[in-house]
Amino acid sequence: MKTIVVVMGVSGSGKTTVASLLAERLGCAFQDGDDLHPSENVEKMRSGTPLTDADRLPWLQAIARRIDFWRERGESGVVTCSALKKAYRRIILDGRGDVSVVYLKGERALIHDRLLARASHFMPVALLDSQFETLEEPSEDESPIVVDIGKEPSQLVDEIIFRLGVRR
């Protein structure tokens, strides 16, 4: 069975850690959505400037293209994307009803501490507030799998696999 998953959440929620472990457990491709950002976006974030919707559009379209690549080939895959607004999720999920969304939900204080401990990432702690201000949590009509990031990554992956209904 083909499984394509978008792992979403604010910066520091554990998207890359959880998604890469999930892809490993599913035996499928992994794509870090951050690697699909145009260099201008990375520089803007590195300087502490939040991205605009216009800045994000080419990035979201690149993620949608990656999903379509897997779908066209009949492959499974896991991609990370903050996907903070419903409008962003529409861009990457529109017409792709076979793609599941996993929302890594966590308290601001926990995520703040994680960002402080993280080295060598372009996203500064100063942008965390703008991430939470932008965040529109996925609603029931989006059928998200919502997991609490207070658990260990391996436990989160176990829960995600169970809720996806994937038989391994």
KOLKEKE-42709 format. One line per 3 residues: number of its first residue (from 1); their letters; for each residue y, z, x of N, C-alpha, C. Coordinates in nm, 2 decimals, m for minus. Example, Ala and Ser with C-alpha at 12.3 -4.5 7.8 and 13.67 -1.06 7.14 Angstrom:
2
1> as> m0.57 0.78 1.32 m0.45 0.78 1.23 m0.33 0.78 1.32 | m0.22 0.71 1.28 m0.11 0.71 1.37 0.00 0.79 1.29 $
// end
This chain:
168
1> mkt> m0.12 0.00 0.08 0.00 0.00 0.00 0.12 0.00 0.09 | 0.22 m0.09 0.06 0.34 m0.10 0.13 0.43 0.02 0.09 | 0.49 0.08 0.19 0.58 0.19 0.17 0.71 0.17 0.25 $
4> ivv> 0.82 0.16 0.18 0.95 0.15 0.25 1.04 0.27 0.21 | 1.09 0.34 0.31 1.16 0.47 0.28 1.30 0.46 0.35 | 1.40 0.50 0.27 1.53 0.53 0.33 1.55 0.68 0.34 $
7> vmg> 1.57 0.73 0.46 1.59 0.88 0.47 1.74 0.89 0.49 | 1.80 0.97 0.40 1.95 0.98 0.39 1.99 1.13 0.40 | 2.12 1.14 0.43 2.18 1.28 0.44 2.30 1.27 0.53 $
10> vsg> 2.37 1.38 0.54 2.49 1.38 0.63 2.44 1.39 0.77 | 2.53 1.36 0.86 2.50 1.37 1.00 2.46 1.51 1.04 | 2.35 1.52 1.11 2.30 1.65 1.15 2.20 1.71 1.06 $
13> sgk> 2.16 1.64 0.95 2.06 1.68 0.86 1.92 1.66 0.91 | 1.90 1.59 1.01 1.77 1.57 1.07 1.71 1.43 1.04 | 1.79 1.33 1.00 1.74 1.20 0.96 1.65 1.14 1.06 $
16> ttv> 1.70 1.13 1.18 1.62 1.06 1.29 1.49 1.14 1.32 | 1.50 1.27 1.33 1.38 1.35 1.36 1.28 1.33 1.25 | 1.32 1.35 1.13 1.22 1.34 1.01 1.17 1.20 0.99 $
19> asl> 1.26 1.10 1.00 1.22 0.96 0.97 1.13 0.91 1.08 | 1.16 0.94 1.20 1.07 0.89 1.31 0.93 0.96 1.30 | 0.92 1.08 1.27 0.80 1.15 1.25 0.72 1.10 1.12 $
22> lae> 0.80 1.07 1.02 0.74 1.01 0.90 0.68 0.87 0.93 | 0.76 0.79 1.00 0.71 0.65 1.04 0.58 0.67 1.12 | 0.58 0.76 1.21 0.46 0.78 1.30 0.34 0.82 1.21 $
25> rlg> 0.36 0.91 1.12 0.25 0.96 1.03 0.20 0.85 0.94 | 0.30 0.76 0.90 0.26 0.65 0.81 0.20 0.53 0.89 | 0.22 0.53 1.02 0.18 0.42 1.10 0.26 0.29 1.08 $
28> caf> 0.39 0.31 1.06 0.47 0.19 1.03 0.60 0.19 1.12 | 0.68 0.09 1.10 0.80 0.07 1.17 0.91 0.17 1.14 | 0.99 0.21 1.24 1.10 0.30 1.23 1.23 0.23 1.27 $
31> qdg> 1.33 0.24 1.20 1.46 0.19 1.24 1.57 0.30 1.22 | 1.63 0.34 1.33 1.74 0.43 1.32 1.86 0.35 1.28 | 1.91 0.38 1.16 2.02 0.31 1.10 2.15 0.31 1.19 $
34> ddl> 2.16 0.42 1.27 2.28 0.43 1.36 2.28 0.31 1.46 | 2.16 0.26 1.49 2.16 0.15 1.59 2.21 0.02 1.53 | 2.23 0.02 1.40 2.27 m0.11 1.33 2.42 m0.11 1.31 $
37> hps> 2.49 0.01 1.35 2.64 0.01 1.33 2.70 m0.09 1.43 | 2.80 m0.16 1.38 2.88 m0.24 1.48 2.95 m0.15 1.58 | 2.97 m0.20 1.70 3.02 m0.11 1.81 3.16 m0.05 1.77 $
40> env> 3.24 m0.13 1.69 3.37 m0.08 1.65 3.35 0.05 1.56 | 3.25 0.06 1.48 3.22 0.18 1.40 3.19 0.30 1.49 | 3.10 0.27 1.59 3.06 0.38 1.68 3.19 0.44 1.75 $
43> ekm> 3.27 0.35 1.80 3.39 0.39 1.87 3.48 0.47 1.78 | 3.50 0.42 1.66 3.58 0.49 1.56 3.53 0.63 1.54 | 3.40 0.65 1.52 3.34 0.78 1.49 3.35 0.87 1.62 $
46> rsg> 3.33 0.81 1.73 3.33 0.88 1.86 3.47 0.94 1.88 | 3.57 0.87 1.83 3.71 0.91 1.85 3.75 1.02 1.74 | 3.66 1.04 1.65 3.69 1.14 1.54 3.75 1.08 1.42 $
49> tpl> 3.75 0.95 1.40 3.80 0.89 1.29 3.69 0.85 1.19 | 3.70 0.90 1.06 3.60 0.87 0.96 3.60 0.72 0.93 | 3.49 0.67 0.90 3.48 0.53 0.86 3.53 0.51 0.72 $
52> tda> 3.58 0.39 0.70 3.62 0.35 0.56 3.50 0.28 0.50 | 3.52 0.25 0.37 3.41 0.18 0.30 3.40 0.04 0.36 | 3.52 m0.02 0.39 3.52 m0.16 0.46 3.44 m0.15 0.59 $
55> drl> 3.46 m0.04 0.67 3.39 m0.03 0.80 3.24 m0.02 0.77 | 3.20 0.04 0.67 3.06 0.07 0.65 2.99 m0.06 0.59 | 3.06 m0.15 0.52 2.99 m0.26 0.46 2.90 m0.34 0.55 $
58> pwl> 2.94 m0.39 0.67 2.85 m0.47 0.75 2.73 m0.39 0.79 | 2.75 m0.26 0.81 2.64 m0.17 0.85 2.53 m0.16 0.74 | 2.58 m0.13 0.62 2.50 m0.12 0.50 2.42 m0.25 0.48 $
61> qai> 2.49 m0.36 0.50 2.43 m0.50 0.48 2.32 m0.52 0.58 | 2.34 m0.47 0.70 2.24 m0.48 0.81 2.12 m0.40 0.78 | 2.14 m0.28 0.72 2.02 m0.20 0.67 1.95 m0.27 0.56 $
64> arr> 2.02 m0.33 0.47 1.95 m0.40 0.36 1.87 m0.52 0.42 | 1.93 m0.59 0.52 1.85 m0.70 0.58 1.72 m0.65 0.65 | 1.73 m0.53 0.71 1.61 m0.48 0.77 1.50 m0.45 0.67 $
67> idf> 1.55 m0.39 0.56 1.45 m0.36 0.45 1.39 m0.49 0.39 | 1.48 m0.59 0.38 1.43 m0.72 0.33 1.33 m0.78 0.42 | 1.35 m0.77 0.55 1.26 m0.82 0.65 1.12 m0.76 0.64 $
70> wre> 1.12 m0.62 0.62 0.99 m0.56 0.60 0.92 m0.60 0.47 | 1.00 m0.61 0.36 0.95 m0.65 0.23 0.89 m0.79 0.24 | 0.97 m0.89 0.30 0.92 m1.02 0.31 0.79 m1.04 0.38 $
73> rge> 0.77 m0.95 0.48 0.65 m0.95 0.56 0.54 m0.86 0.50 | 0.57 m0.79 0.40 0.47 m0.71 0.34 0.44 m0.59 0.42 | 0.54 m0.54 0.50 0.52 m0.43 0.59 0.58 m0.30 0.54 $
76> sgv> 0.53 m0.19 0.59 0.59 m0.06 0.56 0.70 m0.03 0.66 | 0.79 0.05 0.63 0.90 0.09 0.73 0.98 0.21 0.68 | 1.04 0.28 0.77 1.13 0.39 0.75 1.26 0.37 0.82 $
79> vtc> 1.37 0.38 0.75 1.50 0.36 0.81 1.59 0.48 0.77 | 1.67 0.51 0.86 1.77 0.62 0.84 1.91 0.56 0.80 | 1.97 0.62 0.71 2.11 0.58 0.67 2.17 0.70 0.60 $
82> sal> 2.29 0.73 0.64 2.36 0.85 0.57 2.37 0.82 0.42 | 2.40 0.70 0.38 2.40 0.66 0.24 2.47 0.76 0.15 | 2.59 0.80 0.19 2.65 0.92 0.13 2.70 0.89 m0.01 $
85> kka> 2.74 0.77 m0.04 2.79 0.74 m0.18 2.68 0.66 m0.26 | 2.69 0.68 m0.39 2.60 0.60 m0.47 2.63 0.45 m0.45 | 2.75 0.41 m0.43 2.78 0.27 m0.41 2.72 0.22 m0.28 $
88> yrr> 2.71 0.30 m0.18 2.64 0.26 m0.06 2.49 0.24 m0.08 | 2.43 0.33 m0.16 2.29 0.32 m0.19 2.26 0.20 m0.27 | 2.36 0.16 m0.36 2.34 0.04 m0.44 2.33 m0.09 m0.35 $
91> iil> 2.41 m0.09 m0.24 2.41 m0.20 m0.15 2.27 m0.21 m0.08 | 2.22 m0.10 m0.04 2.09 m0.11 0.03 1.97 m0.11 m0.06 | 1.98 m0.07 m0.18 1.87 m0.06 m0.27 1.87 m0.16 m0.39 $
94> dgr> 1.98 m0.22 m0.41 1.99 m0.31 m0.53 1.88 m0.42 m0.53 | 1.80 m0.43 m0.63 1.70 m0.53 m0.64 1.58 m0.49 m0.55 | 1.57 m0.37 m0.50 1.47 m0.33 m0.41 1.40 m0.20 m0.47 $
97> gdv> 1.35 m0.22 m0.60 1.29 m0.11 m0.67 1.17 m0.04 m0.60 | 1.11 m0.11 m0.50 1.00 m0.06 m0.43 1.03 0.03 m0.31 | 1.16 0.05 m0.29 1.21 0.13 m0.18 1.24 0.27 m0.23 $
100> svv> 1.18 0.37 m0.16 1.20 0.51 m0.19 1.32 0.57 m0.11 | 1.39 0.67 m0.17 1.50 0.74 m0.11 1.46 0.88 m0.09 | 1.47 0.93 0.03 1.45 1.07 0.07 1.58 1.13 0.11 $
103> ylk> 1.62 1.23 0.04 1.75 1.30 0.07 1.72 1.43 0.14 | 1.77 1.44 0.26 1.76 1.56 0.34 1.88 1.65 0.30 | 1.86 1.75 0.22 1.96 1.84 0.17 1.97 1.97 0.25 $
106> ger> 2.09 2.01 0.28 2.10 2.13 0.36 2.24 2.19 0.34 | 2.25 2.32 0.37 2.38 2.39 0.37 2.47 2.35 0.48 | 2.60 2.34 0.46 2.69 2.30 0.56 2.68 2.39 0.68 $
109> ali> 2.67 2.52 0.67 2.66 2.61 0.79 2.54 2.57 0.88 | 2.43 2.55 0.82 2.31 2.51 0.90 2.33 2.38 0.97 | 2.39 2.28 0.90 2.41 2.15 0.96 2.52 2.16 1.07 $
112> hdr> 2.62 2.24 1.05 2.73 2.26 1.15 2.66 2.31 1.28 | 2.58 2.41 1.26 2.51 2.47 1.38 2.43 2.37 1.45 | 2.36 2.29 1.38 2.28 2.18 1.44 2.36 2.08 1.52 $
115> lla> 2.48 2.04 1.46 2.57 1.95 1.53 2.62 2.01 1.66 | 2.65 2.14 1.65 2.70 2.21 1.77 2.60 2.20 1.89 | 2.47 2.22 1.85 2.36 2.22 1.95 2.32 2.08 2.00 $
118> ras> 2.37 1.98 1.93 2.32 1.84 1.96 2.41 1.78 2.07 | 2.34 1.72 2.16 2.41 1.66 2.28 2.39 1.51 2.26 | 2.48 1.44 2.33 2.48 1.29 2.34 2.47 1.21 2.21 $
121> hfm> 2.54 1.25 2.11 2.55 1.17 1.99 2.70 1.14 1.96 | 2.72 1.02 1.91 2.86 0.98 1.89 2.93 1.05 1.78 | 2.86 1.12 1.69 2.92 1.18 1.57 2.97 1.32 1.61 $
124> pva> 3.10 1.34 1.61 3.15 1.48 1.65 3.15 1.57 1.53 | 3.14 1.70 1.56 3.13 1.80 1.46 3.25 1.80 1.37 | 3.37 1.75 1.42 3.49 1.75 1.34 3.48 1.66 1.22 $
127> lld> 3.38 1.56 1.22 3.37 1.47 1.10 3.27 1.53 1.00 | 3.21 1.64 1.02 3.12 1.70 0.92 3.19 1.72 0.79 | 3.31 1.78 0.79 3.37 1.80 0.66 3.39 1.67 0.58 $
130> sqf> 3.43 1.56 0.65 3.45 1.43 0.58 3.32 1.38 0.53 | 3.21 1.41 0.60 3.08 1.37 0.55 3.05 1.44 0.41 | 3.07 1.57 0.41 3.05 1.65 0.29 3.14 1.61 0.18 $
133> etl> 3.27 1.57 0.21 3.36 1.53 0.11 3.32 1.40 0.05 | 3.26 1.31 0.13 3.22 1.18 0.09 3.09 1.18 0.01 | 3.01 1.28 0.04 2.87 1.29 m0.02 2.87 1.29 m0.17 $
136> eep> 2.79 1.20 m0.22 2.76 1.20 m0.37 2.61 1.21 m0.37 | 2.56 1.33 m0.39 2.41 1.35 m0.39 2.35 1.26 m0.49 | 2.23 1.21 m0.45 2.16 1.12 m0.54 2.12 1.18 m0.67 $
139> sed> 2.14 1.11 m0.78 2.11 1.16 m0.91 1.97 1.12 m0.95 | 1.92 1.19 m1.06 1.79 1.16 m1.11 1.76 1.02 m1.14 | 1.86 0.94 m1.18 1.84 0.80 m1.21 1.81 0.72 m1.09 $
142> esp> 1.83 0.78 m0.97 1.80 0.71 m0.84 1.66 0.75 m0.80 | 1.59 0.84 m0.87 1.46 0.89 m0.84 1.44 0.93 m0.69 | 1.53 1.02 m0.64 1.52 1.06 m0.50 1.41 1.16 m0.48 $
145> ivv> 1.36 1.16 m0.36 1.28 1.28 m0.32 1.37 1.37 m0.24 | 1.40 1.48 m0.29 1.50 1.58 m0.23 1.42 1.68 m0.16 | 1.45 1.70 m0.03 1.38 1.81 0.05 1.48 1.90 0.11 $
148> dig> 1.45 2.02 0.12 1.54 2.12 0.18 1.51 2.13 0.33 | 1.62 2.10 0.41 1.60 2.09 0.55 1.58 2.22 0.63 | 1.57 2.33 0.55 1.55 2.46 0.61 1.40 2.48 0.67 $
151> kep> 1.32 2.38 0.64 1.18 2.39 0.69 1.17 2.31 0.82 | 1.05 2.33 0.89 1.02 2.25 1.01 1.00 2.10 0.97 | 1.04 2.01 1.07 1.03 1.87 1.04 0.89 1.83 0.99 $
154> sql> 0.78 1.88 1.06 0.65 1.85 1.02 0.62 1.89 0.87 | 0.67 2.00 0.83 0.65 2.05 0.69 0.73 1.95 0.60 | 0.85 1.91 0.64 0.92 1.81 0.55 0.84 1.68 0.54 $
157> vde> 0.79 1.64 0.65 0.71 1.51 0.64 0.59 1.53 0.55 | 0.52 1.64 0.56 0.40 1.67 0.47 0.45 1.66 0.33 | 0.56 1.72 0.30 0.61 1.72 0.16 0.65 1.58 0.11 $
160> iif> 0.72 1.51 0.20 0.76 1.37 0.17 0.64 1.28 0.14 | 0.54 1.29 0.23 0.42 1.21 0.21 0.35 1.24 0.08 | 0.34 1.37 0.05 0.28 1.42 m0.07 0.35 1.36 m0.19 $
163> rlg> 0.49 1.37 m0.19 0.57 1.33 m0.30 0.58 1.18 m0.31 | 0.56 1.10 m0.20 0.55 0.96 m0.21 0.42 0.91 m0.27 | 0.32 1.00 m0.27 0.19 0.97 m0.32 0.11 0.88 m0.23 $
166> vrr> 0.14 0.89 m0.10 0.07 0.80 0.00 m0.06 0.87 0.04 | m0.16 0.79 0.03 m0.30 0.85 0.07 m0.32 0.80 0.21 | m0.34 0.90 0.30 m0.36 0.87 0.44 m0.50 0.92 0.48 $
// end
